[in-house]
Amino acid sequence: MAAIEFSGAGFATLLRKELLRFWKVSFQTVAAPVLTSLLYLLVFSQALRGHVEAYPGVSYTAFLVPGLVMMSVLQNAFANASSSLIQSKITGNLVFVLLPPLAHLEIYCAYVLASMVRGLVVGAGVLVVTFPLTDLRFAAPGWALAFAVLGSAILGTMGLLAGIWAEKFDQMAAFQNFVIMPLTFLSGVFYSTHALSPFWQAVSHLNPFFYMVDGFRYGFFGVSDVPPAISLAAVAAALAVAAALTLRLLSRGWKLRH
């Protein structure tokens, strides 16, 4: 029972350390992703406007913004936890996290909450700089917030999972390039799955990232490819599975305690 109890001070200290870690280099961790998303918007909206079918009455530029916001949230939440843990493992300072009497749940929550904060801050920054460029409106802001929070939690968990598994930067890069990037770019960020053939629509529905993006986009337009309740259930299930696996590995100290 003691393994799942919060000690309080240890959790708060680790969380503060993880927050300061990305905030002290915010020009790199926050400003740079915002600029990248703005460039995506400028390039893709010009290149694909009129060629990609979006929702009726919704311009492609407006359609693109929620996808870019969610993509920024997901990628930066993943990057925060994964980079922190792999750097700690390689430099050897992970011992200072493992030696104190921290429960595995405390370690999990500290890393994931810090990742959520970074993801949501970057997402908010992308929204702020792109919002004036479109006629975007919030049709159901509660849904948008729910999917942003759950999505950042899932990717923070996946980042922690990748950090546990990886033993060097090459492995982390492989995980990001061959798992996170394909799932993100094939999630409907730049297109609606209604424009795909039935086969590729079915394939898209196997991607949990699709439900995060589609549900988040519903919060802006009130329409989506899949009913938001179904998307929310799929995202919640994905979070439960990822969190259970990560907590199990943390409790065993797999690839952490040598």
PAZAPA-4460 file (N, C-alpha, C; in steps of 0.05 Angstrom, whole numbers, plus 32768, in hexadecimal, padded with zeros to 4 digits):
% residues 258
    n_x    n_y    n_z   ca_x   ca_y   ca_z    c_x    c_y    c_z   seq   type   mol
   8011   7FE8   8000   8000   8000   8000   8011   8019   8000     1      M     A
   8028   8018   800D   8039   802F   800F   8044   8037   7FF4     2      A     A
   8045   8023   7FE1   8051   8029   7FC7   8041   803C   7FB7     3      A     A
   8027   8040   7FBE   8016   8051   7FAE   800E   806A   7FBD     4      I     A
   801A   806F   7FD4   8013   8087   7FE3   8025   809E   7FDC     5      E     A
   801A   80B5   7FDC   802A   80CD   7FD6   8038   80D7   7FEF     6      F     A
   8052   80DD   7FEC   8060   80E9   8003   805D   8108   8003     7      S     A
   8053   8113   7FED   804E   8130   7FEC   8066   8140   7FE3     8      G     A
   8079   8143   7FF5   808F   8155   7FEF   80A0   814A   7FD8     9      A     A
   80A5   8130   7FD7   80B5   8124   7FC2   80A8   8128   7FA7    10      G     A
   808E   8124   7FA5   807F   8127   7F8C   8081   8144   7F83    11      F     A
   807C   8157   7F96   807C   8173   7F8F   8098   817C   7F85    12      A     A
   80AD   8172   7F92   80C8   8179   7F8A   80CF   816F   7F6E    13      T     A
   80C8   8156   7F69   80CD   814A   7F4E   80BD   8159   7F39    14      L     A
   80A4   815F   7F3F   8093   816E   7F2C   809F   8189   7F26    15      L     A
   80A8   8197   7F3B   80B4   81B2   7F37   80CD   81B0   7F26    16      R     A
   80DD   819B   7F2B   80F6   8197   7F1C   80EF   8193   7EFF    17      K     A
   80DB   8183   7EF9   80D4   817E   7EDD   80C8   8196   7ECF    18      E     A
   80B9   81A6   7EDE   80AE   81BF   7ED3   80C4   81D3   7ECC    19      L     A
   80D6   81D6   7EDF   80ED   81E9   7EDB   80FF   81E0   7EC5    20      L     A
   8101   81C6   7EC1   8112   81BB   7EAD   810B   81C5   7E91    21      R     A
   80F2   81C6   7E8A   80EA   81D0   7E70   80E6   81EE   7E6F    22      F     A
   80DD   81F9   7E86   80D7   8215   7E86   80F0   8227   7E84    23      W     A
   8106   821E   7E90   811F   822E   7E8F   812A   8230   7E73    24      K     A
   8122   821E   7E61   812A   8220   7E45   8111   8223   7E33    25      V     A
   80FF   8234   7E3C   80E5   8236   7E2F   80E7   8240   7E12    26      S     A
   80FD   824E   7E0C   8100   8257   7DF0   8103   823F   7DDE    27      F     A
   810F   822A   7DE8   8112   8211   7DD8   80FA   81FF   7DDB    28      Q     A
   80EF   81FC   7DF3   80DA   81E8   7DF8   80BE   81F2   7DF3    29      T     A
   80BA   820D   7DF3   80A0   8218   7DEE   809F   8229   7DD5    30      V     A
   80B0   823D   7DD3   80AF   824F   7DBC   80B5   8241   7DA2    31      A     A
   80C9   8230   7DA1   80D0   8222   7D88   80B9   8211   7D7D    32      A     A
   80AC   8200   7D8D   8095   81F1   7D83   807E   8203   7D79    33      P     A
   807A   8219   7D86   8065   822B   7D7D   806B   8236   7D62    34      V     A
   8084   823E   7D5E   808D   8248   7D43   808A   8232   7D2E    35      L     A
   8092   821A   7D35   8090   8204   7D22   8073   8200   7D19    36      T     A
   8060   8200   7D2C   8044   81FC   7D25   8039   8213   7D14    37      S     A
   8043   822C   7D1A   803A   8242   7D09   8044   823F   7CED    38      L     A
   805C   8235   7CE9   8066   8230   7CCE   8056   821A   7CC0    39      L     A
   804F   8205   7CCF   803E   81F0   7CC4   8024   81FC   7CB9    40      Y     A
   8018   820E   7CC9   7FFF   821A   7CC1   8002   822A   7CA8    41      L     A
   8016   823B   7CA7   801B   824C   7C90   8020   823C   7C77    42      L     A
   8030   8227   7C79   8037   8217   7C61   8020   8205   7C58    43      V     A
   8014   81F6   7C6B   8000   81E3   7C63   7FE6   81F1   7C5B    44      F     A
   7FDF   8207   7C68   7FC6   8215   7C61   7FC8   8220   7C45    45      S     A
   7FE0   8229   7C3D   7FE3   8233   7C22   7FE5   821D   7C0D    46      Q     A
   7FF2   8207   7C14   7FF7   81F2   7C01   7FDE   81E0   7BFD    47      A     A
   7FCF   81DC   7C12   7FB9   81C8   7C11   7F9D   81D5   7C11    48      L     A
   7F9C   81EF   7C15   7F82   81FC   7C15   7F74   81F7   7BFA    49      R     A
   7F5B   81ED   7BFB   7F4D   81E7   7BE2   7F51   81CB   7BD8    50      G     A
   7F65   81BD   7BE4   7F6B   81A2   7BDA   7F64   818C   7BEF    51      H     A
   7F60   8194   7C08   7F59   8181   7C1D   7F3D   8187   7C26    52      V     A
   7F2D   8173   7C27   7F11   8176   7C30   7F0F   8178   7C4E    53      E     A
   7F04   818D   7C58   7F00   8190   7C75   7EE2   818E   7C7B    54      A     A
   7ED9   8199   7C91   7EBD   8198   7C98   7EAE   81AD   7C88    55      Y     A
   7E94   81A8   7C82   7E85   81BC   7C73   7E84   81D7   7C82    56      P     A
   7E8B   81EC   7C73   7E8A   8207   7C7F   7EA3   820E   7C8F    57      G     A
   7EB7   81FC   7C90   7ECF   8201   7C9F   7EE6   8203   7C8C    58      V     A
   7EF5   8219   7C8D   7F0C   821D   7C7C   7F22   820A   7C84    59      S     A
   7F34   8203   7C71   7F49   81F1   7C78   7F5C   81FD   7C8D    60      Y     A
   7F60   8217   7C8C   7F72   8223   7CA0   7F67   8220   7CBC    61      T     A
   7F4C   8225   7CBF   7F40   8222   7CD9   7F40   8204   7CE1    62      A     A
   7F3C   81F2   7CCE   7F3C   81D6   7CD4   7F58   81CD   7CDE    63      F     A
   7F6D   81D9   7CD3   7F88   81D1   7CD9   7F91   81D9   7CF4    64      L     A
   7F88   81F0   7CFE   7F92   81FB   7D18   7F8E   81E8   7D2F    65      V     A
   7F76   81DC   7D34   7F73   81CA   7D4B   7F86   81B2   7D48    66      P     A
   7F8A   81A8   7D30   7F9C   8191   7D2C   7FB8   8198   7D34    67      G     A
   7FC1   81B0   7D2C   7FDC   81B9   7D33   7FDF   81BD   7D51    68      L     A
   7FCB   81C8   7D5D   7FCB   81CD   7D7A   7FCE   81B2   7D88    69      V     A
   7FBE   819F   7D81   7FBF   8185   7D8E   7FD9   8176   7D88    70      M     A
   7FE3   8178   7D70   7FFC   816C   7D69   8012   8177   7D7B    71      M     A
   8012   8192   7D7F   8026   819E   7D91   8024   8195   7DAD    72      S     A
   800B   8192   7DB7   8007   8188   7DD2   8012   816C   7DD5    73      V     A
   800C   815B   7DC2   8015   813F   7DC4   8033   813C   7DC2    74      L     A
   803F   8148   7DAE   805B   8145   7DAA   806C   8151   7DC1    75      Q     A
   8063   8167   7DCC   8073   8173   7DE1   806F   8165   7DFC    76      N     A
   8057   815A   7E00   8053   814A   7E19   8065   8132   7E18    77      A     A
   8066   8125   7E01   8077   810E   7DFE   8095   8115   7E02    78      F     A
   809D   812B   7DF5   80B9   8133   7DF6   80C2   8139   7E12    79      A     A
   80B0   8145   7E23   80B9   814D   7E3D   80C1   8136   7E4F    80      N     A
   80AF   8122   7E51   80B5   810B   7E62   80CB   80FA   7E57    81      A     A
   80CA   80F5   7E3D   80DE   80E3   7E31   80FA   80EE   7E33    82      S     A
   80FD   8108   7E2C   8118   8114   7E2D   8123   8116   7E49    83      S     A
   8111   811C   7E5C   811A   811F   7E78   8125   8104   7E82    84      S     A
   8116   80EF   7E7E   811D   80D5   7E89   8136   80CA   7E7B    85      L     A
   8138   80CC   7E61   814F   80C0   7E53   8168   80D0   7E5A    86      I     A
   8166   80EA   7E5D   817D   80FA   7E65   8186   80F2   7E81    87      Q     A
   8173   80EE   7E93   817A   80E6   7EAE   8188   80CB   7EAF    88      S     A
   817E   80B9   7E9E   818A   809E   7E9D   81A7   809F   7E92    89      K     A
   81AB   80AF   7E7D   81C5   80AF   7E70   81DA   80BE   7E81    90      I     A
   81D1   80D4   7E8D   81E4   80E4   7E9E   81E8   80D8   7EBA    91      T     A
   81D7   80C6   7EC2   81DA   80B8   7EDB   81CC   80C6   7EF2    92      G     A
   81BE   80DC   7EEE   81B2   80E9   7F05   8196   80DF   7F0B    93      N     A
   818D   80C9   7EFD   8174   80BD   7F04   8174   80B1   7F20    94      L     A
   818C   80AB   7F2A   818E   80A0   7F45   8182   80B3   7F5A    95      V     A
   8183   80CD   7F54   8178   80E1   7F68   8159   80E1   7F68    96      F     A
   814E   80D5   7F53   8131   80D2   7F53   8129   80B7   7F60    97      V     A
   813A   80A3   7F5C   8133   8088   7F66   813A   8084   7F83    98      L     A
   814E   8092   7F8D   8156   808D   7FA9   8142   8098   7FBE    99      L     A
   8136   80AF   7FBA   8123   80B9   7FCE   810B   80A6   7FD0   100      P     A
   80FD   80A7   7FE6   80E6   8095   7FEA   80CD   809F   7FDA   101      P     A
   80D0   809F   7FC0   80BA   80A7   7FAE   80AB   808F   7FA4   102      L     A
   8091   808F   7FA7   8081   8079   7F9C   8081   807B   7F7D   103      A     A
   807D   8064   7F70   807D   8065   7F53   8067   8076   7F48   104      H     A
   8051   8078   7F57   803B   8089   7F4E   8042   80A6   7F4F   105      L     A
   8052   80AE   7F63   805C   80CA   7F65   806E   80D0   7F4D   106      E     A
   8080   80BE   7F47   8092   80C2   7F30   8082   80C5   7F16   107      I     A
   806F   80B3   7F13   805E   80B4   7EFB   8050   80CF   7EF9   108      Y     A
   8042   80D7   7F0E   8032   80EF   7F0E   8043   8108   7F09   109      C     A
   805B   8109   7F15   806C   8121   7F13   8075   8124   7EF6   110      A     A
   807F   810E   7EEA   8088   8110   7ECE   8071   8116   7EBB   111      Y     A
   805A   8109   7EBF   8044   810D   7EAC   8037   8128   7EAF   112      V     A
   8034   8132   7EC8   8028   814C   7ECC   8039   8162   7EC0   113      L     A
   8054   8160   7EC3   8066   8173   7EB7   8063   8172   7E99   114      A     A
   8061   815A   7E8D   805E   8157   7E70   8044   8163   7E67   115      S     A
   802F   8160   7E76   8015   816B   7E6F   8017   818A   7E6F   116      M     A
   8024   8195   7E83   8027   81B2   7E84   8035   81BC   7E6B   117      V     A
   804C   81AF   7E65   805A   81B9   7E4D   8049   81B6   7E33   118      R     A
   803C   819F   7E30   802C   819B   7E19   8015   81B0   7E16   119      G     A
   8008   81B5   7E2D   7FF1   81C8   7E2C   7FFB   81E4   7E29   120      L     A
   8012   81EB   7E34   801D   8206   7E30   8024   820B   7E13   121      V     A
   8031   81F7   7E07   8038   81FA   7DEA   801F   81FB   7DD9   122      V     A
   800B   81EA   7DDF   7FF2   81EA   7DD0   7FE4   8205   7DD3   123      G     A
   7FE4   8210   7DEB   7FD8   822A   7DEE   7FE6   8240   7DDE   124      A     A
   8001   823E   7DDE   8011   8251   7DCE   800B   824F   7DB0   125      G     A
   8008   8236   7DA6   8001   8232   7D8A   7FE6   823E   7D84   126      V     A
   7FD3   8239   7D96   7FB8   8244   7D92   7FB8   8262   7D92   127      L     A
   7FC7   826E   7DA4   7FC8   828B   7DA5   7FD2   8298   7D8C   128      V     A
   7FE7   828C   7D80   7FF4   8299   7D68   7FE5   8292   7D4F   129      V     A
   7FD6   827C   7D4F   7FC7   8274   7D36   7FAA   827D   7D36   130      T     A
   7F9F   8281   7D4E   7F82   8288   7D50   7F7B   82A1   7D3F   131      F     A
   7F8B   82B7   7D40   7F84   82CF   7D31   7F85   82CB   7D13   132      P     A
   7F91   82B5   7D09   7F94   82B1   7CEC   7F7C   82A3   7CE0   133      L     A
   7F69   829B   7CF1   7F52   828C   7CE7   7F38   8298   7CF4   134      T     A
   7F22   828D   7CEB   7F08   8294   7CF7   7EFF   827F   7D0A   135      D     A
   7F12   8274   7D18   7F0D   825E   7D2B   7EFD   8266   7D42   136      L     A
   7EEB   8255   7D4B   7EDA   825A   7D63   7ED9   8240   7D73   137      R     A
   7ED3   8243   7D8D   7ECF   822B   7D9E   7EB2   8224   7D9F   138      F     A
   7EAB   820C   7D94   7E90   8203   7D95   7E8A   81F3   7DAF   139      A     A
   7E9E   81E5   7DB9   7E9B   81D5   7DD1   7EB6   81D5   7DE0   140      A     A
   7EBD   81EB   7DED   7ED8   81ED   7DF9   7EDE   81D7   7E0E   141      P     A
   7EC9   81CD   7E1B   7ECD   81B8   7E2F   7ED9   819F   7E23   142      G     A
   7ECF   8198   7E0C   7ED9   8180   7DFE   7EF6   8185   7DF6   143      W     A
   7EFC   819D   7DEB   7F18   81A2   7DE3   7F2B   81A0   7DFA   144      A     A
   7F23   81AB   7E11   7F35   81AA   7E29   7F38   818D   7E32   145      L     A
   7F23   817D   7E32   7F24   8162   7E3B   7F38   8152   7E2A   146      A     A
   7F36   8155   7E10   7F48   8145   7DFF   7F65   814F   7E00   147      F     A
   7F68   8169   7E04   7F84   8174   7E07   7F90   8169   7E21   148      A     A
   7F81   8168   7E36   7F8C   815E   7E50   7F92   8140   7E4E   149      V     A
   7F7F   8131   7E44   7F83   8114   7E42   7F99   810D   7E2E   150      L     A
   7F99   811B   7E18   7FAE   8116   7E04   7FCA   811C   7E0E   151      G     A
   7FCD   8132   7E1C   7FE7   8138   7E28   7FEF   8124   7E3D   152      S     A
   7FDB   811A   7E4C   7FE1   8105   7E60   7FEB   80EB   7E53   153      A     A
   7FDE   80E4   7E3D   7FE6   80CB   7E2F   8002   80CE   7E24   154      I     A
   8008   80E4   7E17   8022   80E7   7E0B   8038   80EB   7E20   155      L     A
   8031   80F8   7E37   8044   80F9   7E4D   804A   80DD   7E58   156      G     A
   8035   80CC   7E59   8039   80B1   7E62   804A   80A1   7E4E   157      T     A
   8044   80A5   7E34   8054   8097   7E1F   8071   80A1   7E20   158      M     A
   8075   80BA   7E25   8090   80C4   7E27   809F   80B8   7E3E   159      G     A
   8091   80B4   7E55   809D   80A7   7E6C   80A3   808A   7E66   160      L     A
   8091   807D   7E58   8094   8061   7E50   80AC   805E   7E3D   161      L     A
   80AE   8070   7E2A   80C5   8070   7E18   80DF   8075   7E26   162      A     A
   80DF   8087   7E3A   80F7   808D   7E49   8100   8075   7E5A   163      G     A
   80EC   8066   7E64   80F3   804E   7E73   8100   8039   7E61   164      I     A
   80F4   8036   7E4A   80FE   8021   7E37   8119   8028   7E2B   165      W     A
   811D   8041   7E23   8135   8048   7E14   814D   8049   7E26   166      A     A
   8164   8041   7E1B   817D   8042   7E2A   8191   8056   7E1E   167      E     A
   818A   8060   7E07   819C   8074   7DFA   818A   8086   7DE8   168      K     A
   8196   809C   7DDF   8187   80AF   7DCF   817D   80A4   7DB5   169      F     A
   818D   8091   7DA9   8185   8086   7D90   816A   8077   7D92   170      D     A
   8167   8068   7DA8   814E   8059   7DAC   8137   806C   7DB1   171      Q     A
   813C   8082   7DBF   8127   8096   7DC3   811F   80A3   7DA9   172      M     A
   8132   80A9   7D98   812D   80B5   7D7E   811D   80A1   7D6D   173      A     A
   8124   8088   7D6E   8115   8074   7D5F   80F8   8072   7D68   174      A     A
   80F4   8073   7D82   80D8   8072   7D8C   80C8   8089   7D83   175      F     A
   80D4   80A1   7D83   80C6   80B9   7D7B   80C1   80B9   7D5D   176      Q     A
   80D5   80B1   7D4D   80D3   80B2   7D30   80C1   809C   7D24   177      N     A
   80C1   8084   7D31   80B2   806E   7D25   8098   8068   7D34   178      F     A
   8093   8075   7D4A   8079   8071   7D58   806A   808B   7D5B   179      V     A
   8075   809F   7D68   8067   80B7   7D6E   8061   80C8   7D55   180      I     A
   8075   80CC   7D44   8071   80DD   7D2C   805D   80D1   7D19   181      M     A
   805F   80B7   7D12   804A   80AC   7D00   802E   80AD   7D0B   182      P     A
   802B   80A6   7D25   8011   80A7   7D31   8006   80C3   7D31   183      L     A
   8017   80D7   7D35   800E   80F3   7D36   8006   80FC   7D1A   184      T     A
   8017   80F8   7D06   8011   8102   7CEC   7FFB   80F3   7CDD   185      F     A
   7FF5   80DA   7CE6   7FDF   80CB   7CDA   7FC6   80CC   7CEB   186      L     A
   7FC4   80E0   7CFC   7FAD   80E2   7D0E   7F97   80F5   7D04   187      S     A
   7F9B   8101   7CED   7F87   8114   7CE3   7F8E   8131   7CE9   188      G     A
   7FA7   8136   7CF0   7FAF   8152   7CF5   7FAB   8163   7CDD   189      V     A
   7FB2   8159   7CC5   7FB2   8169   7CAD   7F9B   8162   7C9A   190      F     A
   7F8A   8150   7CA2   7F74   8147   7C90   7F5D   813B   7CA1   191      Y     A
   7F46   813A   7C95   7F2F   812C   7CA1   7F2F   810F   7C96   192      S     A
   7F2A   80FC   7CA7   7F2A   80E0   7C9E   7F12   80DB   7C8B   193      T     A
   7EFF   80ED   7C8A   7EE9   80EA   7C77   7EF3   80EB   7C5A   194      H     A
   7F0A   80F7   7C56   7F16   80FA   7C3C   7F25   80E1   7C34   195      A     A
   7F28   80CD   7C46   7F37   80B5   7C41   7F24   809F   7C37   196      L     A
   7F30   808B   7C2B   7F21   8073   7C23   7F18   8064   7C3B   197      S     A
   7F03   8053   7C39   7EFA   8044   7C50   7F0F   8034   7C5E   198      P     A
   7F22   8028   7C4F   7F38   8019   7C5B   7F49   802A   7C6D   199      F     A
   7F51   8041   7C63   7F63   8053   7C72   7F54   8060   7C89   200      W     A
   7F3A   8064   7C86   7F2A   806D   7C9C   7F2B   8059   7CB3   201      Q     A
   7F28   8040   7CAC   7F29   802A   7CC1   7F44   8029   7CCE   202      A     A
   7F59   802D   7CBE   7F74   802D   7CC9   7F78   8044   7CDC   203      V     A
   7F6E   805C   7CD4   7F70   8073   7CE5   7F63   806F   7D00   204      S     A
   7F4C   8060   7D00   7F3E   805C   7D19   7F4C   8049   7D2C   205      H     A
   7F62   803D   7D23   7F72   802C   7D35   7F87   803D   7D43   206      L     A
   7F8A   8056   7D3B   7F9E   8068   7D46   7F92   8078   7D5D   207      N     A
   7F9C   8074   7D75   7F91   8083   7D8C   7F94   80A1   7D89   208      P     A
   7FA9   80AA   7D7B   7FAE   80C6   7D78   7F97   80D3   7D67   209      F     A
   7F8B   80C3   7D55   7F75   80CE   7D45   7F5E   80D7   7D57   210      F     A
   7F58   80C8   7D6C   7F42   80CF   7D7E   7F48   80E8   7D8E   211      Y     A
   7F62   80EC   7D95   7F69   8104   7DA3   7F66   811D   7D91   212      M     A
   7F6F   811B   7D79   7F6D   8132   7D66   7F50   8137   7D5E   213      V     A
   7F42   8122   7D58   7F26   8125   7D4F   7F15   8130   7D65   214      D     A
   7F18   8126   7D7E   7F08   8130   7D94   7F0F   814D   7D9B   215      G     A
   7F29   8154   7D99   7F31   816F   7D9E   7F25   8182   7D89   216      F     A
   7F25   817A   7D70   7F1A   818A   7D5B   7EFC   818E   7D5E   217      R     A
   7EEF   817B   7D6A   7ED2   817E   7D6F   7ECD   8196   7D81   218      Y     A
   7EDF   819B   7D94   7EDB   81B1   7DA6   7EDB   81CC   7D98   219      G     A
   7EE5   81CE   7D7F   7EE5   81E7   7D70   7ECE   81E9   7D5C   220      F     A
   7EC7   81D2   7D4F   7EB3   81D4   7D3A   7E98   81C7   7D41   221      F     A
   7E97   81B7   7D56   7E7F   81A9   7D5C   7E79   8192   7D4A   222      G     A
   7E8C   818B   7D38   7E89   8174   7D26   7EA3   8165   7D27   223      V     A
   7EA2   814B   7D21   7EBA   813A   7D22   7EB5   8122   7D11   224      S     A
   7ECB   8113   7D0C   7EC8   80FA   7CFC   7EBC   80E4   7D0D   225      D     A
   7EC0   80E5   7D27   7EB6   80D1   7D39   7EA8   80DF   7D50   226      V     A
   7E91   80D5   7D5A   7E84   80E2   7D71   7E98   80E6   7D88   227      P     A
   7E97   80FE   7D94   7EAB   8104   7DA9   7EAB   80F1   7DC1   228      P     A
   7E93   80E7   7DC7   7E92   80D4   7DDE   7EA2   80BB   7DD9   229      A     A
   7EA1   80B2   7DC0   7EB1   809A   7DB8   7ECE   80A1   7DB9   230      I     A
   7ED6   80B8   7DAF   7EF2   80C0   7DB0   7EFC   80C2   7DCD   231      S     A
   7EEB   80CE   7DDE   7EF3   80D1   7DFA   7EF7   80B6   7E07   232      L     A
   7EE5   80A3   7E01   7EE8   8088   7E0D   7F02   807B   7E03   233      A     A
   7F08   807E   7DE9   7F20   8072   7DDE   7F39   807E   7DEA   234      A     A
   7F39   8099   7DEE   7F50   80A7   7DF9   7F54   809F   7E17   235      V     A
   7F3E   809E   7E26   7F3F   8096   7E42   7F49   8079   7E45   236      A     A
   7F41   8067   7E33   7F4A   804C   7E34   7F68   804A   7E2E   237      A     A
   7F71   805A   7E1B   7F8D   805A   7E14   7F9E   8065   7E2B   238      A     A
   7F94   8079   7E39   7FA2   8084   7E50   7FA4   806F   7E66   239      L     A
   7F8E   8061   7E6B   7F8D   804D   7E80   7FA2   8037   7E7B   240      A     A
   7FA3   802E   7E62   7FB5   8018   7E5B   7FD2   8022   7E5D   241      V     A
   7FD8   8039   7E52   7FF3   8044   7E53   7FFC   8049   7E70   242      A     A
   7FEA   8054   7E80   7FF2   805B   7E9C   7FF6   8041   7EAC   243      A     A
   7FE5   802D   7EA8   7FE9   8014   7EB6   8003   8007   7EAF   244      A     A
   800B   8006   7E96   8024   7FFA   7E8D   803C   800A   7E99   245      L     A
   803B   8024   7E97   8051   8034   7EA1   8054   8032   7EBF   246      T     A
   803E   8032   7ECE   8040   802F   7EEB   804B   8013   7EF2   247      L     A
   8044   7FFF   7EE3   804E   7FE4   7EE8   806C   7FE4   7EE4   248      R     A
   8076   7FF0   7ECF   8093   7FF0   7ECA   80A2   8001   7EDF   249      L     A
   8096   8017   7EE7   80A2   8027   7EFC   80A4   8018   7F16   250      L     A
   808F   800A   7F1D   808F   7FFB   7F36   80A4   7FE5   7F37   251      S     A
   80AA   7FDA   7F1F   80BE   7FC5   7F1D   80DA   7FD0   7F1A   252      R     A
   80DC   7FEA   7F13   80F6   7FF6   7F0E   8103   7FEC   7EF5   253      G     A
   80F3   7FE3   7EE1   80FE   7FD8   7EC9   810F   7FEC   7EB9   254      W     A
   8127   7FE4   7EB4   813B   7FF5   7EA6   8141   800F   7EB4   255      K     A
   8139   8011   7ECE   813F   8029   7EDE   8152   8022   7EF5   256      L     A
   814D   800C   7F02   815E   8004   7F19   8171   7FEE   7F10   257      R     A
   818A   7FF5   7F0C   819E   7FE2   7F03   81B1   7FDB   7F1A   258      H     A
***
